[in-house]
Amino acid sequence: MAGLIKPDDIAEVRSRTDIREVVEGYVTLKGAGIGSWKGLCPFHDERTPSFHVRPQVGTYHCFGCGESGDVISFVMKLDHTGFAETVEKLAARIGYELHYEEGAGPRREEVGRRQRLLDAHKIAAEFFREQLLSPAAAVGRQFLFERGFDRSVAEQFGVGFAPQGWDGLLKHLRGKGFRDDELKLTGMFSEGNRGIYDRFRGRLIWPIKDIAGDVIGFGARRLFDDDQGPKYLNTPETTLYKKSQVLYGIDLAKRSIAKKRQLVVVEGYTDVMACHLAGIDTAVASCGTAFGSEHIKIARRLLSDDGTGGEVVFTFDGDAAGQKAALKAFEEDQRFVAQTFVAVEPSGMDPCELRQHRGDAAVQALIESRRPLFEFAIQATLRKHDLNTVEGRVSALREAAPVVAQIRDHAIRPAYARELAKWLGMAPDDVSRAVGAAGRRASSQASGGPGSAGPDSAGPASGGVPGSAFAPGRNLRPDPRDPVATMERQALEVALQYPGTLDEEAWQHFGQARFTAPAYQAVHAAMTAAGHPPAESEGASEWIERIRGEAPEPLWPLLAELAVTPLPASTPESLERYCRDILAGLFELQITARKAELMGQLQRMDPSGPVEEHQRLNRELMELELRRRRLRQRD
């Protein structure tokens, strides 16, 4: 029996492994202040990045779902591996030799099951690549050549060939020390009365890799006429290969996706190859299933899909099946913040055929010709109806109105309602009412009651929080484009993280401040209820706990986020200046608002009214102006 890994070796692997480098194999990270990086959490679906990594101390923490740990726990949770095999995998990654409490390390047969499966896939991929050069693979090489792929391209994408015999791969892996009980778990073999045999025979082979670049399965294309199997045959579901979570080409495209904020979804392996060769290096394809919710989670993390841009482009054939696939994609559109598009080649050619017949520029032009997915969905809906009849137009409106109602951009939605009116030849007001009604029905169904508000009842700027009432699941984030809300957020971040900047006078003014964003107003109310902050910023954690005790539970995630958001300062001096300037900006904002109120009162007062009230208001205006000048005169 293999011994336990020595604790010192575990600590060494942990300290020598760059957690940021490991995490970036799964998540796109961006700088978030001194020694901090952030991205979309890989453990839960979110729109705002709340997953933070601090390489200096080797830890990660998500302030959205609470997941935290070190590099070992991260890999364990993402790859679903045990502790020992995770340490072994990380040790192999950095070339570190492990030592065990009871003698030598485990024999090869006793290495963790997942690593054994990965080893088998890696060796199989090498075997298939070598077979592509054999005389028997001439038909496979011809297939690639006819589609514009030479030997160097085949090597770039790892394309191989499965020989026609029943046990070519089986014998090869057995010769490498793999047992049949292990091979049965790989999905590369079928089982009959006489035992197991090669699943892929006489086919062109594409290795399918996970986001970290490990081979986890294969896709195989039929080449011979006597092959009675399907045109494409993929690895079945295994512990490694989950088709709903697999995207072919993701290992090649991940960095370009993150850099360009673009994801192009095509339909096949050769389409991915053609796109990458044509310069569209953000292309991926789903494997044997539609692009679904699990794929979207992967895409959003790579895109950093947090509301600041990005685009997803679907390419579909122009036939009925392609239109059906596009409409299916539109059903998932609401899961994205990024804008979704569709690119359809008018003649029906896929990217591979397009590159083959018209060159790289034609593939690039196809992607550039993309149009919003909702526009495509509307027009595809209209084509199902006879618009030359009144009945057909009414029927088309009933089906198209919900599509328009799903458009997330509140500024674009009315414009498309007017476009729909033109396409139908109907009055714009009638179409707008139909769209509004469809939106209200969808909202009511989503909330489970007829009294729910329509899609426009709470825009992004509202924060979704009426007054100080908080309902779980409501959106607590005010519109990031609102400069006042931004100032309020920054002031809360400073006050929470560095309460020592709030001396007696500043705390008094801070307590009197009125926040316009309901979510920030609620945080401010909890802060004032918690009492005076500590004199030194070192006591911030204790004070935050007091605030948390005063805040309603739905507010806790926002409170935690404000308490850890890195402040834009690189030195202690610049940090001190930033904190002082932010609080001064908040106080000046409050002075401006109060002065506007007083001026309004003066203008509304009867000139023949009490002189004392006029004098009182004017004195307060003068005091406010003097206070504003003192704020501006501070260094």
C-alpha positions as CSV (number, residue, x, y, z in Angstrom):
1,M,0.0,0.0,0.0
2,A,1.3,3.4,-0.9
3,G,2.4,5.7,1.9
4,L,1.1,9.1,2.8
5,I,2.7,12.1,1.2
6,K,5.0,13.8,3.7
7,P,3.5,17.1,5.1
8,D,6.7,19.0,4.3
9,D,6.3,18.0,0.6
10,I,2.6,19.1,0.6
11,A,3.7,22.4,2.0
12,E,6.4,22.7,-0.6
13,V,4.1,22.0,-3.5
14,R,1.6,24.5,-2.1
15,S,4.2,27.2,-1.8
16,R,6.0,26.6,-5.1
17,T,2.8,26.5,-7.2
18,D,1.7,29.8,-8.6
19,I,-2.0,29.9,-7.7
20,R,-2.7,32.7,-10.2
21,E,-1.2,30.6,-13.0
22,V,-3.3,27.6,-12.0
23,V,-6.5,29.6,-11.6
24,E,-6.0,31.3,-15.0
25,G,-6.4,27.8,-16.6
26,Y,-10.0,28.1,-15.6
27,V,-10.8,31.8,-15.0
28,T,-9.8,35.0,-16.7
29,L,-8.2,37.2,-14.0
30,K,-7.7,40.9,-14.0
31,G,-5.6,43.1,-11.7
32,A,-7.6,44.4,-8.7
33,G,-5.2,46.5,-6.8
34,I,-2.0,45.8,-4.9
35,G,-1.3,42.0,-5.0
36,S,-4.9,41.1,-5.9
37,W,-6.6,39.6,-8.9
38,K,-10.2,39.0,-9.6
39,G,-12.5,37.2,-12.1
40,L,-15.9,35.6,-12.4
41,C,-16.3,32.8,-9.8
42,P,-15.9,29.3,-11.2
43,F,-18.0,27.9,-8.4
44,H,-21.2,29.8,-9.0
45,D,-22.9,31.8,-11.8
46,E,-22.4,35.6,-11.3
47,R,-22.5,38.7,-13.4
48,T,-20.1,40.8,-11.3
49,P,-16.6,39.4,-10.6
50,S,-16.3,38.6,-6.9
51,F,-13.7,35.9,-7.0
52,H,-10.4,37.2,-5.7
53,V,-6.9,35.6,-5.8
54,R,-4.0,36.8,-3.8
55,P,-0.8,35.0,-5.1
56,Q,1.4,36.4,-2.3
57,V,-0.4,34.3,0.3
58,G,-1.5,31.6,-2.0
59,T,-5.3,31.9,-1.3
60,Y,-8.5,32.6,-3.2
61,H,-11.9,33.8,-1.9
62,C,-15.2,34.5,-3.5
63,F,-17.3,37.1,-1.8
64,G,-20.3,36.0,-3.7
65,C,-20.6,32.4,-2.6
66,G,-18.1,32.2,0.1
67,E,-15.8,29.6,-1.5
68,S,-12.2,29.9,-0.4
69,G,-9.0,27.9,0.1
70,D,-5.5,27.3,-1.4
71,V,-4.3,26.0,-4.8
72,I,-4.8,22.4,-3.7
73,S,-8.5,22.8,-2.7
74,F,-9.1,24.9,-5.9
75,V,-7.9,22.0,-8.1
76,M,-9.7,19.4,-6.0
77,K,-13.0,21.3,-6.4
78,L,-12.7,22.1,-10.1
79,D,-11.3,18.7,-11.2
80,H,-13.2,16.6,-8.7
81,T,-10.0,14.8,-7.5
82,G,-8.9,13.5,-4.2
83,F,-6.3,15.2,-2.0
84,A,-3.4,12.9,-2.7
85,E,-3.9,12.8,-6.5
86,T,-4.3,16.6,-6.6
87,V,-1.0,17.0,-4.8
88,E,0.6,14.5,-7.1
89,K,-0.8,16.4,-10.2
90,L,0.5,19.7,-8.9
91,A,3.9,18.2,-8.0
92,A,4.2,16.8,-11.6
93,R,3.3,20.3,-12.9
94,I,6.3,21.9,-11.2
95,G,8.6,18.9,-11.5
96,Y,8.8,18.3,-7.8
97,E,9.6,14.8,-6.5
98,L,7.3,13.7,-3.6
99,H,8.3,11.6,-0.7
100,Y,6.0,9.3,1.3
101,E,5.8,8.4,5.0
102,E,6.0,4.6,4.4
103,G,8.7,4.1,1.7
104,A,8.5,4.9,-2.0
105,G,5.6,6.6,-3.7
106,P,2.7,4.7,-5.2
107,R,3.2,2.4,-8.1
108,R,1.8,3.6,-11.5
109,E,-1.2,1.4,-11.1
110,E,-2.1,3.0,-7.8
111,V,-2.0,6.6,-9.0
112,G,-5.4,8.4,-8.8
113,R,-8.0,7.1,-11.2
114,R,-8.5,10.5,-12.9
115,Q,-4.8,10.9,-13.6
116,R,-4.7,7.3,-15.0
117,L,-7.5,8.2,-17.3
118,L,-5.8,11.4,-18.4
119,D,-2.6,9.4,-19.1
120,A,-4.5,6.9,-21.2
121,H,-6.1,9.7,-23.3
122,K,-2.7,11.4,-23.8
123,I,-1.1,8.2,-25.0
124,A,-4.1,7.4,-27.2
125,A,-3.9,10.9,-28.8
126,E,-0.2,10.3,-29.6
127,F,-1.1,6.9,-31.1
128,F,-3.8,8.4,-33.3
129,R,-1.4,11.1,-34.5
130,E,1.2,8.6,-35.5
131,Q,-1.3,6.5,-37.3
132,L,-2.3,9.4,-39.5
133,L,1.1,9.1,-41.2
134,S,0.5,5.4,-42.0
135,P,-0.4,4.1,-45.6
136,A,-3.8,3.0,-44.3
137,A,-4.7,6.6,-43.4
138,A,-4.4,7.9,-46.9
139,V,-8.2,8.4,-47.1
140,G,-8.0,10.5,-44.0
141,R,-5.2,12.7,-45.3
142,Q,-7.1,13.1,-48.5
143,F,-10.2,14.2,-46.5
144,L,-8.1,16.9,-44.7
145,F,-6.4,18.0,-48.0
146,E,-9.7,18.5,-49.8
147,R,-10.7,20.9,-47.0
148,G,-7.5,22.9,-47.1
149,F,-5.7,21.3,-44.2
150,D,-2.1,20.2,-44.8
151,R,0.1,18.1,-42.5
152,S,1.2,21.1,-40.4
153,V,-2.4,22.0,-39.7
154,A,-3.2,18.4,-38.7
155,E,-0.3,18.5,-36.3
156,Q,-1.4,21.9,-34.9
157,F,-4.8,20.5,-34.0
158,G,-3.6,17.1,-33.1
159,V,-5.7,15.3,-35.7
160,G,-5.1,11.6,-35.9
161,F,-6.4,8.4,-37.5
162,A,-7.9,5.3,-35.8
163,P,-6.9,2.1,-37.7
164,Q,-9.6,-0.2,-39.0
165,G,-8.7,-3.2,-36.9
166,W,-10.6,-4.1,-33.7
167,D,-7.7,-3.8,-31.2
168,G,-5.0,-1.5,-32.5
169,L,-5.4,1.0,-29.7
170,L,-6.3,-1.7,-27.2
171,K,-3.0,-3.5,-27.7
172,H,-1.1,-0.2,-27.6
173,L,-2.5,0.8,-24.2
174,R,-2.2,-2.6,-22.7
175,G,1.4,-2.5,-23.8
176,K,1.8,0.7,-21.8
177,G,0.6,-1.0,-18.6
178,F,-3.1,-0.2,-18.6
179,R,-5.5,-2.8,-17.3
180,D,-8.8,-3.6,-19.0
181,D,-10.8,-2.4,-16.0
182,E,-9.1,1.0,-16.3
183,L,-9.6,1.1,-20.1
184,K,-13.3,0.4,-19.8
185,L,-13.7,3.7,-17.9
186,T,-12.1,5.8,-20.7
187,G,-14.9,5.6,-23.2
188,M,-12.4,4.6,-25.9
189,F,-13.6,1.0,-26.0
190,S,-16.8,-0.9,-26.5
191,E,-17.5,-4.3,-24.8
192,G,-18.8,-7.5,-26.4
193,N,-19.0,-11.2,-25.6
194,R,-15.3,-11.6,-26.1
195,G,-14.2,-8.6,-24.0
196,I,-13.5,-5.0,-25.0
197,Y,-12.5,-3.7,-28.4
198,D,-11.7,-0.3,-30.0
199,R,-14.6,2.1,-30.2
200,F,-13.1,4.2,-33.0
201,R,-12.1,2.2,-36.1
202,G,-11.2,3.5,-39.6
203,R,-12.0,7.1,-38.6
204,L,-10.4,10.5,-38.6
205,I,-9.8,11.5,-34.9
206,W,-9.9,14.9,-33.2
207,P,-8.7,15.1,-29.6
208,I,-11.1,17.0,-27.3
209,K,-9.4,18.9,-24.5
210,D,-10.5,20.6,-21.4
211,I,-9.8,24.2,-20.6
212,A,-6.5,23.2,-19.0
213,G,-5.3,21.4,-22.2
214,D,-5.7,17.8,-21.0
215,V,-7.2,15.3,-23.5
216,I,-10.5,14.1,-22.1
217,G,-12.2,12.5,-25.1
218,F,-12.2,12.2,-28.9
219,G,-14.4,13.0,-31.9
220,A,-14.3,10.6,-34.8
221,R,-15.4,11.2,-38.4
222,R,-16.6,8.3,-40.7
223,L,-14.3,7.8,-43.7
224,F,-15.2,4.4,-45.3
225,D,-18.4,3.5,-47.1
226,D,-18.7,0.2,-45.3
227,D,-18.7,2.0,-41.9
228,Q,-22.3,1.6,-40.7
229,G,-21.9,3.9,-37.7
230,P,-22.9,7.6,-37.5
231,K,-21.1,10.2,-39.5
232,Y,-19.6,11.6,-36.3
233,L,-19.0,9.4,-33.2
234,N,-17.9,11.0,-29.9
235,T,-16.6,9.7,-26.6
236,P,-19.6,8.7,-24.4
237,E,-20.2,10.3,-21.0
238,T,-17.3,9.4,-18.6
239,T,-15.9,10.8,-15.4
240,L,-13.7,13.0,-17.6
241,Y,-16.0,13.8,-20.6
242,K,-19.3,15.6,-19.9
243,K,-20.6,16.8,-23.3
244,S,-22.7,19.5,-21.8
245,Q,-19.5,21.0,-20.3
246,V,-17.1,20.5,-23.2
247,L,-16.2,23.0,-25.9
248,Y,-13.9,21.8,-28.7
249,G,-11.0,24.3,-29.2
250,I,-11.4,26.0,-25.8
251,D,-7.8,25.2,-24.9
252,L,-6.6,27.0,-28.0
253,A,-9.1,29.9,-27.9
254,K,-9.3,30.7,-24.2
255,R,-6.6,33.4,-24.1
256,S,-7.9,35.1,-27.3
257,I,-11.4,35.0,-26.0
258,A,-10.4,36.8,-22.8
259,K,-8.2,39.3,-24.7
260,K,-10.7,40.1,-27.5
261,R,-13.8,39.8,-25.4
262,Q,-15.3,37.6,-28.2
263,L,-16.5,34.0,-28.4
264,V,-17.4,32.5,-31.8
265,V,-19.5,29.3,-31.6
266,V,-19.4,27.1,-34.7
267,E,-20.8,23.6,-35.3
268,G,-17.9,21.3,-36.1
269,Y,-14.3,20.4,-35.6
270,T,-13.3,21.4,-39.1
271,D,-15.2,24.7,-38.7
272,V,-13.1,25.5,-35.6
273,M,-9.9,24.7,-37.6
274,A,-10.9,26.9,-40.5
275,C,-11.8,29.8,-38.3
276,H,-8.5,29.7,-36.4
277,L,-6.5,29.4,-39.6
278,A,-8.5,32.4,-41.0
279,G,-7.6,34.5,-37.9
280,I,-10.8,33.9,-36.0
281,D,-8.9,32.5,-33.0
282,T,-11.9,32.8,-30.6
283,A,-13.8,29.9,-32.3
284,V,-15.1,26.9,-30.4
285,A,-17.7,24.2,-31.0
286,S,-20.0,22.1,-28.7
287,C,-19.5,18.4,-29.0
288,G,-22.6,16.3,-29.9
289,T,-25.0,18.6,-28.1
290,A,-26.5,22.1,-28.3
291,F,-24.7,25.1,-26.8
292,G,-26.4,25.1,-23.4
293,S,-26.3,26.6,-19.9
294,E,-23.1,24.8,-18.8
295,H,-21.3,26.0,-21.8
296,I,-22.5,29.5,-21.1
297,K,-20.9,29.4,-17.6
298,I,-17.6,28.5,-19.2
299,A,-18.0,31.3,-21.8
300,R,-19.0,33.9,-19.3
301,R,-16.0,33.3,-17.1
302,L,-13.6,33.6,-20.0
303,L,-15.4,36.7,-21.3
304,S,-15.4,38.3,-17.9
305,D,-19.1,38.7,-18.7
306,D,-19.8,41.4,-16.1
307,G,-21.7,44.0,-18.1
308,T,-18.7,45.9,-19.5
309,G,-18.9,44.6,-23.1
310,G,-18.0,41.4,-25.0
311,E,-19.9,39.5,-27.6
312,V,-20.9,36.0,-28.5
313,V,-21.3,35.1,-32.2
314,F,-23.2,32.0,-33.2
315,T,-22.7,30.7,-36.7
316,F,-25.5,28.5,-38.1
317,D,-26.4,27.0,-41.5
318,G,-29.2,28.9,-43.3
319,D,-31.4,25.8,-43.5
320,A,-34.3,25.0,-41.2
321,A,-32.1,23.1,-38.8
322,G,-29.8,26.1,-38.5
323,Q,-32.7,28.4,-37.8
324,K,-34.0,26.1,-35.1
325,A,-30.5,26.0,-33.5
326,A,-30.4,29.8,-33.6
327,L,-33.8,30.1,-31.9
328,K,-32.6,27.6,-29.3
329,A,-29.5,29.8,-28.7
330,F,-31.8,32.8,-28.3
331,E,-33.6,31.0,-25.5
332,E,-30.3,31.0,-23.6
333,D,-29.5,34.6,-24.5
334,Q,-30.7,36.0,-21.2
335,R,-28.0,34.1,-19.4
336,F,-25.4,36.4,-21.0
337,V,-24.6,40.0,-20.2
338,A,-22.5,40.2,-23.4
339,Q,-24.3,41.0,-26.6
340,T,-25.2,37.9,-28.6
341,F,-25.1,37.8,-32.5
342,V,-25.7,35.3,-35.3
343,A,-23.8,35.0,-38.5
344,V,-25.4,33.1,-41.3
345,E,-23.8,32.5,-44.7
346,P,-26.5,33.2,-47.4
347,S,-25.4,30.3,-49.6
348,G,-25.5,27.9,-46.6
349,M,-21.8,27.2,-46.5
350,D,-20.2,26.5,-43.1
351,P,-16.9,28.2,-42.2
352,C,-14.9,25.2,-43.4
353,E,-16.5,25.2,-46.8
354,L,-16.3,29.0,-47.0
355,R,-12.6,29.0,-46.4
356,Q,-12.1,26.1,-48.8
357,H,-13.9,27.9,-51.7
358,R,-13.4,31.6,-51.0
359,G,-10.4,31.9,-48.6
360,D,-9.7,33.3,-45.2
361,A,-11.2,36.7,-46.0
362,A,-14.6,35.2,-46.6
363,V,-14.6,33.6,-43.1
364,Q,-13.6,36.9,-41.6
365,A,-16.4,38.6,-43.6
366,L,-18.9,36.1,-42.3
367,I,-18.1,36.9,-38.7
368,E,-18.1,40.7,-39.4
369,S,-21.5,40.3,-41.0
370,R,-23.0,39.2,-37.7
371,R,-26.3,40.7,-36.6
372,P,-28.1,40.7,-33.3
373,L,-29.5,37.4,-32.4
374,F,-32.8,38.8,-31.3
375,E,-33.2,40.4,-34.8
376,F,-32.6,37.1,-36.4
377,A,-35.1,35.4,-34.0
378,I,-37.8,38.0,-34.8
379,Q,-37.4,37.6,-38.5
380,A,-37.3,33.8,-38.3
381,T,-40.5,34.0,-36.3
382,L,-42.2,36.1,-38.9
383,R,-41.2,33.8,-41.8
384,K,-43.5,31.1,-40.2
385,H,-46.6,33.2,-40.9
386,D,-48.4,34.4,-44.0
387,L,-48.1,38.1,-43.6
388,N,-50.4,38.7,-46.6
389,T,-53.4,38.0,-44.5
390,V,-54.8,39.7,-41.5
391,E,-54.9,36.5,-39.6
392,G,-51.3,35.7,-40.4
393,R,-50.1,39.1,-39.3
394,V,-52.0,38.9,-36.0
395,S,-50.6,35.4,-35.4
396,A,-47.1,36.7,-36.2
397,L,-47.5,39.5,-33.7
398,R,-48.6,37.1,-31.0
399,E,-45.5,35.0,-31.5
400,A,-43.0,37.8,-32.2
401,A,-44.1,40.2,-29.3
402,P,-42.6,37.9,-26.6
403,V,-39.3,37.8,-28.6
404,V,-39.1,41.6,-28.6
405,A,-40.0,41.7,-25.0
406,Q,-37.0,39.6,-24.2
407,I,-34.5,42.2,-25.5
408,R,-32.5,43.1,-22.5
409,D,-31.5,46.6,-23.6
410,H,-34.3,48.9,-22.6
411,A,-33.3,51.5,-25.2
412,I,-33.2,49.1,-28.1
413,R,-36.5,47.3,-27.3
414,P,-38.8,50.1,-28.3
415,A,-36.9,50.6,-31.5
416,Y,-37.4,47.0,-32.5
417,A,-41.0,47.2,-31.5
418,R,-41.3,50.0,-34.1
419,E,-39.4,47.8,-36.6
420,L,-41.8,44.9,-36.0
421,A,-44.7,47.3,-36.7
422,K,-43.1,48.1,-40.1
423,W,-42.5,44.5,-40.9
424,L,-46.1,43.6,-40.0
425,G,-47.7,46.7,-41.5
426,M,-49.4,47.5,-38.2
427,A,-49.8,50.6,-36.0
428,P,-46.7,51.1,-33.8
429,D,-48.9,51.8,-30.7
430,D,-50.7,48.4,-31.2
431,V,-47.4,46.6,-31.5
432,S,-45.9,48.4,-28.5
433,R,-48.9,47.4,-26.3
434,A,-48.5,43.8,-27.4
435,V,-44.8,43.8,-26.6
436,G,-45.5,45.4,-23.2
437,A,-48.2,42.8,-22.4
438,A,-45.9,40.0,-23.4
439,G,-43.2,41.3,-21.1
440,R,-45.6,41.6,-18.2
441,R,-46.8,38.1,-18.7
442,A,-43.2,36.8,-18.8
443,S,-42.4,38.7,-15.6
444,S,-45.5,37.4,-13.8
445,Q,-44.7,33.8,-14.8
446,A,-41.1,34.2,-13.7
447,S,-42.1,35.5,-10.3
448,G,-45.0,33.1,-9.8
449,G,-47.8,35.7,-9.5
450,P,-50.1,37.9,-11.6
451,G,-49.1,41.0,-9.6
452,S,-45.5,41.1,-10.6
453,A,-44.1,44.1,-12.3
454,G,-43.3,44.2,-16.0
455,P,-39.8,44.2,-17.4
456,D,-39.5,48.0,-17.3
457,S,-40.7,48.5,-13.8
458,A,-37.3,48.5,-12.2
459,G,-34.5,49.6,-14.5
460,P,-30.8,49.1,-13.8
461,A,-30.5,52.4,-12.0
462,S,-33.1,51.5,-9.4
463,G,-30.9,48.8,-7.8
464,G,-34.0,46.7,-7.4
465,V,-34.4,47.8,-3.8
466,P,-37.3,50.1,-2.9
467,G,-36.4,52.2,0.1
468,S,-34.8,50.1,2.8
469,A,-36.8,47.0,2.1
470,F,-34.7,44.0,0.9
471,A,-36.1,40.9,-0.8
472,P,-33.7,38.0,-1.3
473,G,-32.7,37.6,-5.0
474,R,-33.3,41.3,-5.8
475,N,-30.5,43.1,-7.6
476,L,-28.7,45.3,-5.0
477,R,-26.2,46.9,-7.5
478,P,-27.0,50.5,-8.6
479,D,-26.2,51.5,-12.1
480,P,-22.4,51.7,-12.4
481,R,-22.8,54.5,-15.0
482,D,-24.4,56.8,-12.3
483,P,-21.6,59.1,-11.1
484,V,-23.4,59.9,-7.8
485,A,-23.9,56.3,-7.0
486,T,-20.2,55.7,-7.9
487,M,-19.1,58.4,-5.5
488,E,-21.4,56.9,-2.8
489,R,-19.9,53.5,-3.3
490,Q,-16.3,54.8,-3.1
491,A,-17.1,56.6,0.1
492,L,-18.5,53.5,1.7
493,E,-15.5,51.4,0.6
494,V,-13.2,54.0,2.3
495,A,-15.3,54.2,5.4
496,L,-15.5,50.4,5.8
497,Q,-11.9,49.6,5.1
498,Y,-10.2,52.5,6.7
499,P,-12.5,53.8,9.4
500,G,-9.5,55.6,11.0
501,T,-9.9,58.3,8.4
502,L,-13.2,59.3,10.0
503,D,-12.3,61.6,12.9
504,E,-15.0,63.1,15.1
505,E,-15.9,65.8,12.7
506,A,-15.8,63.6,9.6
507,W,-17.9,60.9,11.4
508,Q,-20.5,63.5,12.2
509,H,-20.8,64.7,8.6
510,F,-20.7,61.1,7.4
511,G,-23.6,60.1,9.7
512,Q,-25.6,63.1,8.4
513,A,-25.0,62.2,4.7
514,R,-28.0,61.1,2.6
515,F,-27.3,58.4,0.0
516,T,-29.4,58.3,-3.1
517,A,-28.9,54.7,-4.2
518,P,-31.2,52.5,-2.0
519,A,-28.6,49.8,-1.5
520,Y,-25.9,52.2,-0.4
521,Q,-28.5,54.0,1.8
522,A,-29.1,50.7,3.6
523,V,-25.4,50.1,4.1
524,H,-25.0,53.6,5.5
525,A,-27.9,53.1,7.8
526,A,-26.4,49.9,9.2
527,M,-23.0,51.7,9.7
528,T,-24.6,54.5,11.7
529,A,-26.6,52.0,13.7
530,A,-23.4,50.1,14.5
531,G,-22.0,53.2,16.3
532,H,-18.7,55.1,16.1
533,P,-15.9,53.4,14.1
534,P,-12.6,52.5,15.8
535,A,-10.0,55.2,16.0
536,E,-7.5,53.0,14.1
537,S,-8.1,51.2,10.8
538,E,-6.7,48.0,12.3
539,G,-10.0,47.6,14.1
540,A,-12.0,47.6,10.8
541,S,-12.8,43.9,10.9
542,E,-14.5,44.1,14.3
543,W,-16.4,47.2,13.2
544,I,-17.6,45.5,10.0
545,E,-18.9,42.6,12.1
546,R,-20.9,45.1,14.1
547,I,-22.3,46.6,10.9
548,R,-23.1,43.1,9.6
549,G,-25.2,42.5,12.8
550,E,-27.2,45.6,12.0
551,A,-27.7,44.9,8.3
552,P,-30.5,42.7,6.8
553,E,-29.1,39.4,5.5
554,P,-29.7,40.1,1.8
555,L,-27.3,43.0,2.2
556,W,-24.4,40.9,3.5
557,P,-22.9,40.1,0.1
558,L,-22.8,43.7,-0.9
559,L,-21.4,44.7,2.5
560,A,-18.6,42.1,2.1
561,E,-17.8,43.3,-1.4
562,L,-17.5,46.9,-0.3
563,A,-15.2,45.8,2.6
564,V,-12.7,44.0,0.4
565,T,-12.8,45.9,-3.0
566,P,-9.1,47.0,-3.6
567,L,-8.7,50.7,-3.6
568,P,-6.9,52.4,-6.5
569,A,-3.7,53.3,-4.6
570,S,-0.1,51.9,-5.0
571,T,1.6,53.5,-1.9
572,P,0.5,54.3,1.7
573,E,0.8,58.0,0.8
574,S,-1.5,57.8,-2.2
575,L,-3.9,55.6,-0.3
576,E,-4.2,58.3,2.4
577,R,-4.8,61.0,-0.2
578,Y,-7.3,58.8,-2.0
579,C,-9.3,58.2,1.2
580,R,-9.3,61.9,2.1
581,D,-10.3,63.0,-1.4
582,I,-13.1,60.5,-1.6
583,L,-14.7,61.5,1.7
584,A,-14.2,65.2,0.8
585,G,-16.0,64.5,-2.5
586,L,-18.9,62.9,-0.7
587,F,-19.2,65.7,1.8
588,E,-19.1,68.3,-1.0
589,L,-21.8,66.4,-2.8
590,Q,-23.9,66.6,0.3
591,I,-23.2,70.3,0.6
592,T,-24.3,70.9,-3.0
593,A,-27.5,68.9,-2.4
594,R,-28.3,70.8,0.8
595,K,-27.6,74.2,-0.8
596,A,-30.0,73.4,-3.6
597,E,-32.7,72.6,-1.1
598,L,-32.2,75.8,0.8
599,M,-32.2,77.9,-2.4
600,G,-35.4,76.2,-3.4
601,Q,-36.9,77.2,0.0
602,L,-35.8,80.8,-0.4
603,Q,-37.3,81.0,-3.8
604,R,-40.6,79.6,-2.6
605,M,-40.9,81.9,0.4
606,D,-43.2,84.9,0.4
607,P,-41.0,88.1,0.3
608,S,-43.3,89.7,2.8
609,G,-42.9,86.8,5.2
610,P,-40.8,86.6,8.4
611,V,-37.4,88.2,8.1
612,E,-35.9,85.7,10.7
613,E,-36.5,82.7,8.4
614,H,-34.8,84.4,5.5
615,Q,-31.8,85.2,7.7
616,R,-31.7,81.7,9.0
617,L,-31.6,80.2,5.6
618,N,-29.0,82.6,4.4
619,R,-26.8,81.9,7.4
620,E,-26.9,78.2,6.7
621,L,-26.1,78.8,3.1
622,M,-23.0,80.8,4.1
623,E,-21.9,78.1,6.6
624,L,-22.2,75.5,3.9
625,E,-20.2,77.6,1.5
626,L,-17.4,78.1,4.1
627,R,-17.4,74.4,4.7
628,R,-17.1,73.7,1.0
629,R,-14.1,76.1,0.8
630,R,-12.4,74.4,3.7
631,L,-12.8,71.0,2.0
632,R,-11.2,72.3,-1.2
633,Q,-8.3,74.0,0.6
634,R,-7.2,70.8,2.2
635,D,-4.0,69.3,0.7
